Amino acid sequence: MLKFADMALVIRLAKTGRNGERKYHLVVREQRSRRDGRPVEILGSYEKRVKEVIKNIKTDRVEYWISKGAQVSVGAKKIL
């Protein structure tokens, strides 16, 4: 079991999908980990297409992690 009090957590974007496609997962992970490493929790997804933007974000979980001290990255702030 992970102890979140000892880690510096951050909410940020993780790239998924093929080259040329803009797909991201909004994830919670330790601040020092790689961009595409294993997340603590996946909070939603974001996909920007030519004519539309698709967002599926669990806002209650985002608020929970912020209340636990997780910082929000610049890219994630733009989506939220």
Secondary structure, 3 states (H helix, E strand, C coil): CCCHHHCCEEEEEEEECCCCCCEEEEEEEECCCCCCCCCCEEEEEEEECCCCEEEEECHHHHHHHHHCCCEECHHHHHHC
